Amino acid sequence: MTATLTMVATEKFQSAEQLWFWFLYSKSVRNNFSRTKHTPTKRPCEILDVETMITKLYLAGKLTDEQLAVMKKFGDKRRAPHQHIWNENRAAAQWRNAMEIIAVAAKKSGWID
């Protein structure tokens, strides 16, 4: 008897924000997360790939402590900070800069279109 393999299309992320939110969500449910378990799409990277990319960007001085803190805080809220909310204005600027940096690295890796 021959095993049947099902092909799952790989879906790239549309933005650095989508990649970041996927990463945080996947990391939070890592014990139950598996790309092979009934997921409609397969992503072009693994959780560890994203974690490694973020770490390399930080160690290279491209991402700052403040940017990482903003990314974590608003990533946990599952939303980006809003530039028109007074107390989120600075965080919004940090978020945008961080997402631009991540987008460049993720596009190089082929994770974002």
PyMOL CGO cylinders between C-alpha atoms (Angstrom):
from pymol import cmd
from pymol.cgo import CYLINDER

trace = [
    CYLINDER, 0.00, 0.00, 0.00, 1.40, 3.37, -1.03, 0.3, 1, 1, 1, 1, 1, 1,
    CYLINDER, 1.40, 3.37, -1.03, 1.06, 6.35, 1.29, 0.3, 1, 1, 1, 1, 1, 1,
    CYLINDER, 1.06, 6.35, 1.29, -0.69, 9.34, -0.25, 0.3, 1, 1, 1, 1, 1, 1,
    CYLINDER, -0.69, 9.34, -0.25, 1.09, 12.65, 0.13, 0.3, 1, 1, 1, 1, 1, 1,
    CYLINDER, 1.09, 12.65, 0.13, -1.01, 15.79, 0.12, 0.3, 1, 1, 1, 1, 1, 1,
    CYLINDER, -1.01, 15.79, 0.12, 0.59, 18.95, -1.15, 0.3, 1, 1, 1, 1, 1, 1,
    CYLINDER, 0.59, 18.95, -1.15, -0.13, 22.14, 0.73, 0.3, 1, 1, 1, 1, 1, 1,
    CYLINDER, -0.13, 22.14, 0.73, 0.54, 25.40, -1.05, 0.3, 1, 1, 1, 1, 1, 1,
    CYLINDER, 0.54, 25.40, -1.05, 3.08, 27.70, 0.56, 0.3, 1, 1, 1, 1, 1, 1,
    CYLINDER, 3.08, 27.70, 0.56, 1.65, 31.12, 1.26, 0.3, 1, 1, 1, 1, 1, 1,
    CYLINDER, 1.65, 31.12, 1.26, 4.05, 34.01, 1.73, 0.3, 1, 1, 1, 1, 1, 1,
    CYLINDER, 4.05, 34.01, 1.73, 3.26, 36.78, 4.15, 0.3, 1, 1, 1, 1, 1, 1,
    CYLINDER, 3.26, 36.78, 4.15, 1.84, 40.01, 2.79, 0.3, 1, 1, 1, 1, 1, 1,
    CYLINDER, 1.84, 40.01, 2.79, 3.73, 42.27, 5.19, 0.3, 1, 1, 1, 1, 1, 1,
    CYLINDER, 3.73, 42.27, 5.19, 6.22, 42.36, 8.04, 0.3, 1, 1, 1, 1, 1, 1,
    CYLINDER, 6.22, 42.36, 8.04, 3.31, 42.98, 10.41, 0.3, 1, 1, 1, 1, 1, 1,
    CYLINDER, 3.31, 42.98, 10.41, 1.57, 39.80, 9.28, 0.3, 1, 1, 1, 1, 1, 1,
    CYLINDER, 1.57, 39.80, 9.28, 4.84, 37.89, 9.75, 0.3, 1, 1, 1, 1, 1, 1,
    CYLINDER, 4.84, 37.89, 9.75, 5.33, 39.35, 13.24, 0.3, 1, 1, 1, 1, 1, 1,
    CYLINDER, 5.33, 39.35, 13.24, 1.78, 38.61, 14.38, 0.3, 1, 1, 1, 1, 1, 1,
    CYLINDER, 1.78, 38.61, 14.38, 2.02, 35.05, 13.00, 0.3, 1, 1, 1, 1, 1, 1,
    CYLINDER, 2.02, 35.05, 13.00, 5.33, 34.57, 14.79, 0.3, 1, 1, 1, 1, 1, 1,
    CYLINDER, 5.33, 34.57, 14.79, 4.01, 35.72, 18.19, 0.3, 1, 1, 1, 1, 1, 1,
    CYLINDER, 4.01, 35.72, 18.19, 0.82, 33.70, 17.86, 0.3, 1, 1, 1, 1, 1, 1,
    CYLINDER, 0.82, 33.70, 17.86, 2.67, 30.58, 16.74, 0.3, 1, 1, 1, 1, 1, 1,
    CYLINDER, 2.67, 30.58, 16.74, 5.20, 30.98, 19.52, 0.3, 1, 1, 1, 1, 1, 1,
    CYLINDER, 5.20, 30.98, 19.52, 2.44, 31.29, 22.11, 0.3, 1, 1, 1, 1, 1, 1,
    CYLINDER, 2.44, 31.29, 22.11, 0.89, 28.01, 21.03, 0.3, 1, 1, 1, 1, 1, 1,
    CYLINDER, 0.89, 28.01, 21.03, 4.12, 26.27, 20.05, 0.3, 1, 1, 1, 1, 1, 1,
    CYLINDER, 4.12, 26.27, 20.05, 3.31, 23.07, 21.92, 0.3, 1, 1, 1, 1, 1, 1,
    CYLINDER, 3.31, 23.07, 21.92, 0.13, 22.61, 19.92, 0.3, 1, 1, 1, 1, 1, 1,
    CYLINDER, 0.13, 22.61, 19.92, 1.38, 24.21, 16.72, 0.3, 1, 1, 1, 1, 1, 1,
    CYLINDER, 1.38, 24.21, 16.72, 2.36, 22.06, 13.80, 0.3, 1, 1, 1, 1, 1, 1,
    CYLINDER, 2.36, 22.06, 13.80, 2.49, 22.96, 10.15, 0.3, 1, 1, 1, 1, 1, 1,
    CYLINDER, 2.49, 22.96, 10.15, 1.45, 19.44, 9.24, 0.3, 1, 1, 1, 1, 1, 1,
    CYLINDER, 1.45, 19.44, 9.24, -1.72, 19.33, 11.31, 0.3, 1, 1, 1, 1, 1, 1,
    CYLINDER, -1.72, 19.33, 11.31, -4.71, 20.34, 9.22, 0.3, 1, 1, 1, 1, 1, 1,
    CYLINDER, -4.71, 20.34, 9.22, -3.42, 23.78, 8.32, 0.3, 1, 1, 1, 1, 1, 1,
    CYLINDER, -3.42, 23.78, 8.32, -4.83, 25.13, 5.07, 0.3, 1, 1, 1, 1, 1, 1,
    CYLINDER, -4.83, 25.13, 5.07, -1.56, 26.78, 4.10, 0.3, 1, 1, 1, 1, 1, 1,
    CYLINDER, -1.56, 26.78, 4.10, 2.09, 26.20, 4.77, 0.3, 1, 1, 1, 1, 1, 1,
    CYLINDER, 2.09, 26.20, 4.77, 4.27, 29.18, 5.60, 0.3, 1, 1, 1, 1, 1, 1,
    CYLINDER, 4.27, 29.18, 5.60, 7.68, 29.67, 3.94, 0.3, 1, 1, 1, 1, 1, 1,
    CYLINDER, 7.68, 29.67, 3.94, 9.47, 29.74, 7.30, 0.3, 1, 1, 1, 1, 1, 1,
    CYLINDER, 9.47, 29.74, 7.30, 9.45, 28.20, 10.74, 0.3, 1, 1, 1, 1, 1, 1,
    CYLINDER, 9.45, 28.20, 10.74, 9.12, 29.95, 14.10, 0.3, 1, 1, 1, 1, 1, 1,
    CYLINDER, 9.12, 29.95, 14.10, 12.84, 29.46, 14.73, 0.3, 1, 1, 1, 1, 1, 1,
    CYLINDER, 12.84, 29.46, 14.73, 13.67, 31.08, 11.37, 0.3, 1, 1, 1, 1, 1, 1,
    CYLINDER, 13.67, 31.08, 11.37, 11.86, 34.27, 12.38, 0.3, 1, 1, 1, 1, 1, 1,
    CYLINDER, 11.86, 34.27, 12.38, 13.37, 34.24, 15.86, 0.3, 1, 1, 1, 1, 1, 1,
    CYLINDER, 13.37, 34.24, 15.86, 16.84, 33.87, 14.33, 0.3, 1, 1, 1, 1, 1, 1,
    CYLINDER, 16.84, 33.87, 14.33, 16.22, 36.72, 11.89, 0.3, 1, 1, 1, 1, 1, 1,
    CYLINDER, 16.22, 36.72, 11.89, 15.01, 39.05, 14.67, 0.3, 1, 1, 1, 1, 1, 1,
    CYLINDER, 15.01, 39.05, 14.67, 18.01, 38.11, 16.84, 0.3, 1, 1, 1, 1, 1, 1,
    CYLINDER, 18.01, 38.11, 16.84, 20.46, 38.77, 13.99, 0.3, 1, 1, 1, 1, 1, 1,
    CYLINDER, 20.46, 38.77, 13.99, 18.85, 42.15, 13.28, 0.3, 1, 1, 1, 1, 1, 1,
    CYLINDER, 18.85, 42.15, 13.28, 19.11, 43.07, 16.96, 0.3, 1, 1, 1, 1, 1, 1,
    CYLINDER, 19.11, 43.07, 16.96, 22.73, 41.91, 17.31, 0.3, 1, 1, 1, 1, 1, 1,
    CYLINDER, 22.73, 41.91, 17.31, 23.65, 43.83, 14.15, 0.3, 1, 1, 1, 1, 1, 1,
    CYLINDER, 23.65, 43.83, 14.15, 22.23, 46.98, 15.75, 0.3, 1, 1, 1, 1, 1, 1,
    CYLINDER, 22.23, 46.98, 15.75, 19.41, 47.31, 13.24, 0.3, 1, 1, 1, 1, 1, 1,
    CYLINDER, 19.41, 47.31, 13.24, 16.65, 46.78, 15.83, 0.3, 1, 1, 1, 1, 1, 1,
    CYLINDER, 16.65, 46.78, 15.83, 16.78, 48.57, 19.19, 0.3, 1, 1, 1, 1, 1, 1,
    CYLINDER, 16.78, 48.57, 19.19, 15.61, 47.55, 22.64, 0.3, 1, 1, 1, 1, 1, 1,
    CYLINDER, 15.61, 47.55, 22.64, 12.83, 50.12, 22.38, 0.3, 1, 1, 1, 1, 1, 1,
    CYLINDER, 12.83, 50.12, 22.38, 11.65, 48.74, 19.04, 0.3, 1, 1, 1, 1, 1, 1,
    CYLINDER, 11.65, 48.74, 19.04, 11.63, 45.19, 20.39, 0.3, 1, 1, 1, 1, 1, 1,
    CYLINDER, 11.63, 45.19, 20.39, 9.65, 46.30, 23.44, 0.3, 1, 1, 1, 1, 1, 1,
    CYLINDER, 9.65, 46.30, 23.44, 7.08, 48.06, 21.23, 0.3, 1, 1, 1, 1, 1, 1,
    CYLINDER, 7.08, 48.06, 21.23, 6.88, 45.04, 18.93, 0.3, 1, 1, 1, 1, 1, 1,
    CYLINDER, 6.88, 45.04, 18.93, 6.26, 42.72, 21.89, 0.3, 1, 1, 1, 1, 1, 1,
    CYLINDER, 6.26, 42.72, 21.89, 3.78, 45.00, 23.65, 0.3, 1, 1, 1, 1, 1, 1,
    CYLINDER, 3.78, 45.00, 23.65, 1.61, 45.66, 20.62, 0.3, 1, 1, 1, 1, 1, 1,
    CYLINDER, 1.61, 45.66, 20.62, 2.19, 42.21, 19.15, 0.3, 1, 1, 1, 1, 1, 1,
    CYLINDER, 2.19, 42.21, 19.15, 0.62, 40.75, 22.29, 0.3, 1, 1, 1, 1, 1, 1,
    CYLINDER, 0.62, 40.75, 22.29, -2.32, 43.11, 21.77, 0.3, 1, 1, 1, 1, 1, 1,
    CYLINDER, -2.32, 43.11, 21.77, -2.48, 41.86, 18.16, 0.3, 1, 1, 1, 1, 1, 1,
    CYLINDER, -2.48, 41.86, 18.16, -2.50, 45.35, 16.75, 0.3, 1, 1, 1, 1, 1, 1,
    CYLINDER, -2.50, 45.35, 16.75, -0.07, 48.03, 15.68, 0.3, 1, 1, 1, 1, 1, 1,
    CYLINDER, -0.07, 48.03, 15.68, 0.21, 51.24, 17.70, 0.3, 1, 1, 1, 1, 1, 1,
    CYLINDER, 0.21, 51.24, 17.70, -1.76, 54.10, 16.19, 0.3, 1, 1, 1, 1, 1, 1,
    CYLINDER, -1.76, 54.10, 16.19, 0.06, 57.31, 15.32, 0.3, 1, 1, 1, 1, 1, 1,
    CYLINDER, 0.06, 57.31, 15.32, -3.03, 59.45, 15.99, 0.3, 1, 1, 1, 1, 1, 1,
    CYLINDER, -3.03, 59.45, 15.99, -3.43, 58.27, 19.57, 0.3, 1, 1, 1, 1, 1, 1,
    CYLINDER, -3.43, 58.27, 19.57, -1.32, 60.69, 21.57, 0.3, 1, 1, 1, 1, 1, 1,
    CYLINDER, -1.32, 60.69, 21.57, 0.24, 58.21, 23.99, 0.3, 1, 1, 1, 1, 1, 1,
    CYLINDER, 0.24, 58.21, 23.99, 0.98, 55.74, 21.15, 0.3, 1, 1, 1, 1, 1, 1,
    CYLINDER, 0.98, 55.74, 21.15, 2.58, 58.26, 18.77, 0.3, 1, 1, 1, 1, 1, 1,
    CYLINDER, 2.58, 58.26, 18.77, 6.22, 57.46, 19.64, 0.3, 1, 1, 1, 1, 1, 1,
    CYLINDER, 6.22, 57.46, 19.64, 5.49, 53.72, 19.69, 0.3, 1, 1, 1, 1, 1, 1,
    CYLINDER, 5.49, 53.72, 19.69, 3.90, 54.00, 16.23, 0.3, 1, 1, 1, 1, 1, 1,
    CYLINDER, 3.90, 54.00, 16.23, 7.08, 55.54, 14.84, 0.3, 1, 1, 1, 1, 1, 1,
    CYLINDER, 7.08, 55.54, 14.84, 9.22, 52.83, 16.45, 0.3, 1, 1, 1, 1, 1, 1,
    CYLINDER, 9.22, 52.83, 16.45, 6.83, 50.16, 15.10, 0.3, 1, 1, 1, 1, 1, 1,
    CYLINDER, 6.83, 50.16, 15.10, 6.97, 51.52, 11.54, 0.3, 1, 1, 1, 1, 1, 1,
    CYLINDER, 6.97, 51.52, 11.54, 10.77, 51.67, 11.57, 0.3, 1, 1, 1, 1, 1, 1,
    CYLINDER, 10.77, 51.67, 11.57, 11.05, 48.13, 12.95, 0.3, 1, 1, 1, 1, 1, 1,
    CYLINDER, 11.05, 48.13, 12.95, 8.57, 46.75, 10.42, 0.3, 1, 1, 1, 1, 1, 1,
    CYLINDER, 8.57, 46.75, 10.42, 10.53, 48.36, 7.57, 0.3, 1, 1, 1, 1, 1, 1,
    CYLINDER, 10.53, 48.36, 7.57, 13.72, 46.71, 8.80, 0.3, 1, 1, 1, 1, 1, 1,
    CYLINDER, 13.72, 46.71, 8.80, 12.01, 43.33, 9.19, 0.3, 1, 1, 1, 1, 1, 1,
    CYLINDER, 12.01, 43.33, 9.19, 10.35, 43.65, 5.78, 0.3, 1, 1, 1, 1, 1, 1,
    CYLINDER, 10.35, 43.65, 5.78, 13.72, 44.10, 4.05, 0.3, 1, 1, 1, 1, 1, 1,
    CYLINDER, 13.72, 44.10, 4.05, 15.19, 41.03, 5.79, 0.3, 1, 1, 1, 1, 1, 1,
    CYLINDER, 15.19, 41.03, 5.79, 12.07, 38.92, 5.23, 0.3, 1, 1, 1, 1, 1, 1,
    CYLINDER, 12.07, 38.92, 5.23, 11.91, 39.82, 1.54, 0.3, 1, 1, 1, 1, 1, 1,
    CYLINDER, 11.91, 39.82, 1.54, 15.55, 38.75, 1.18, 0.3, 1, 1, 1, 1, 1, 1,
    CYLINDER, 15.55, 38.75, 1.18, 14.60, 35.41, 2.72, 0.3, 1, 1, 1, 1, 1, 1,
    CYLINDER, 14.60, 35.41, 2.72, 11.61, 35.07, 0.42, 0.3, 1, 1, 1, 1, 1, 1,
    CYLINDER, 11.61, 35.07, 0.42, 9.01, 35.15, 3.18, 0.3, 1, 1, 1, 1, 1, 1,
    CYLINDER, 9.01, 35.15, 3.18, 7.23, 38.30, 1.98, 0.3, 1, 1, 1, 1, 1, 1,
    CYLINDER, 7.23, 38.30, 1.98, 6.13, 39.11, -1.54, 0.3, 1, 1, 1, 1, 1, 1,
]
cmd.load_cgo(trace, "trace")
